[in-house]
Amino acid sequence: MEQNLQKSDERMERDFQSYPAVYAVGENYQIAVVATSEMMVWAEVGGEIFYDESNGVLRSAKAYHSVTVPMELLNEAKEYVLCYRKIVERKSYFTETEDVCQIKFKFYPVEGDRLRIYHISDAHNKVNPPIQAGLYFGGSPDLLVLNGDIPNHSGKLEYFDAIHKIAGEITKGEHPVIFSRGNHDARGIYAEVFSEYTPTDDGRPYFTFRLGDLWGIVLDCGEDKEDSH
């Protein structure tokens, strides 16, 4: 089986909506990508393999993929390999897939006490302006914070893509991202599956994290209307 290991902007543009985003959640990172076609996804870090799976079955039916890796391991390795196999034909037995593709990424954990942090909130599905602002001073910040209402609301699944496009294009998959849910994110039919398309701590949108000397708490504001709304 031929395996092609390289970092390719052309391949990322063809097979994914943006670069990966590495979200810090608790004691782990969640490496997330949004695919442009059906595929199976996993990651290699420090010689270990971590899968996007459910009950031992590799996910391939939806575009959003997330692979959880121990934070300590990726901080030490300072690189990871994104691996995927595109689906050719889905069958009950012996589904046909393309050869394995591999793209290698450097990773820069948060270190030291002088950090460049870029903070975005209330993008409401605007994508290009936040990306341009995030790259204005040249290169990715040491830490990207997406602090609520990045989608306009949760009435459409594709609105979640704005989160990962902004995160991926600013960080290029090389720097950590913190994401928290806003009140608009709790509105709309797909709010009930929010945790299946965004980084959460086992379904909980609130958690703590430690990145280098920085320790933080992500709170969940929930909905700001009465329960009868």
N, C-alpha and C positions, 0 to 999 in steps of 0.2 A: 504494500500500500504506500503510494507516494505521499509524502508529507512535505509541504512547502512552508518553510519557516522564514518569514520576513515581515517587516513593518511596511505596509503599503497603503498610502493615502488613497490610491485608486481602488483598492479592494475594500477599504472601509466605506468609501463613497458608494460603491456598488452594492455591498451586502448589508449595510447597516445605515440607519438614519443619521447616525453621528458616531463620534468616538465613544468608547466606554466611559462610564462615570463610576468612580470608586467612592461609595458612600460609607461613612463611618457610623456604625450602629453598635452601641455597647462595646463589647470586646472584639468585634469582628468588623471586617469590611464586606460590603456587598458590591461586587463588580457587576454592573448592569449595562445591557445594550438593548437596542430596539432593532430587530432584524427587518429586512425588506422582503424576505421570503421565509417559508417554513424551514427550520433547521434545528439541530440539537447543539447545545452549547455547554462547554466546560472550561475550566482554567487550570493551568499548571503553575504551582508556586513552590519554589524550593524543593523540587523533585516530587511533590505530592499533587494529586489530582482531586479537584473539587467540581462536582457536577451540578447543573441545574436540573433537578429531578423531583419527582413526586412519587412517594411510595416505591422507590427503586426503579422507576421508569423515567427515562430522559424526556423532558418536555420538548415539544416541537410544534404544538398546535397554535400557540399564540406568539405574537411578535416580541413581547417583552420577556427578556431572559435575565435572571439574577443568580449569581454564584457567590455563596458565602464562604469566606476564607478567614482564618484567624488573623487578627490584626498584627500580633507579634511576629507571625511568620512572614507576612508581606513586608513589614517594616524592616526585617532583617534581610530578606532576599533583595528588596529594592527593584524588583522586576517581576513580571508575570507574563504568561503566554495565554492569549485568548484562542481557544480551539473550537472549531465548529464543523458540522457536516450538514450540507444542504440536502433537503429531501427531494428525490427525483420522482418517486411514486410510492404513495402510502398503501401498504397491503396488510392484511391481518397477520400474515406470516412473511418474514424476510422482506421488510420494506427496503426499497432501493434508495441509496444515498450516493452523493458525490464523495470524492476522496476528502480526507481530513485537511482542513486549512488551519494554519497557525499564524498568529500575528503577535509579535513580541513587543511589550511595552515596558519602558522604564517607570519606576515609581519613586516619588520623593516624599517620604513621610515628614510630618511636621517635626522640626527640630529647632532648638535654640529658643531665645526669648525675644527675637526681633522678627515679627511675622508680618507678611502682607496678606490681609484678609479682605476679600471682596464680598459684600453683603447685598443680596437682592430680595426684595419682597414686592408683592402686588404687581407682578409682571402681567397677569391676566391674559395669558396666551401670547403676549408679544415675545418674540424670540430673538430676532436680529439686534434690536437696540440693546438688550441686556448683554448679549455676546460682545458687541462692539465696545460697550462701556467696560466690560470685564477685561478686555485685551488692550485697552487704551494706553496703559503705561508700559506695555511690552511684556509678552509672556504671561503665563498663568500665575495667579496669586498662590501663596503657600497653602491657603485654605479658602474654599468657596462655601458660602453659607446661603442657602435658599430658604428664606424664612416666611413661607406661607403665601397662599394665593398666587402661586406660579401659574397653574391653570386658571382659566376664567371661572370654571365650576366643574363639577363632575357629571355633567349631563351628557358628555360624549367621551368615549374611550380615547379617541385621538388627542383629547385635551391633555392627557397625562404625558404625551410625547414631548410637550414643551419643557417639562422638568428635565428630562434626560438629554434633550438637544442642547439646552443651555449649559448644563453641567458638563456634557461631553465636549462641546466645542470650546469652552473656556479652559478646561483642565487638560484636554487631549488624553484623558485616561491616566494622567501621570501624577495628579495631586488629589488629596482627599476632599470630599464634599460632605457637608452637613445639610440635611433636609428636614424641615418641619412642616406640618400640615397647618393650613390656614382655615378660617371659618368658611370661605367660599368653597374650599375643597370638600366640605361636609355636605354640600348641596348637590342635588342631581341624582339620577337613578343609579349611577355607577359609584356613588359614594360608599355603597354597601360592599363593594369589592375593591375599595381603595388600596388595601394592603396587598393585593395581588399584582399591583402595577407600580408600587412605590416602595422605597426602603422603610421597613418597620422592624421592630424588635419582636419577632414571632407574632406579628399582627398588631402589636401595640405601637401607636405613633409617638409614644413618649419613652425616653430612655436617657441614660447618661453616656458620656464618652470621655476618653482621655487620649489626647493627641500630643505627644511630647510632654511639655510642661503645662499644656492647656487642658483643664478639666472643665467639662460643661454638662449642662442639663438641657435636654430638649423637652419642652412642655407642649401639651396639646390643648389648644384653645377651644376646640370643638365648635359648635354652632352658637352664634350670639343671639339667636331668637328664642322665644319661649318654646317649650316642648310641643305645644299645640300648633306651631307654625308649619 
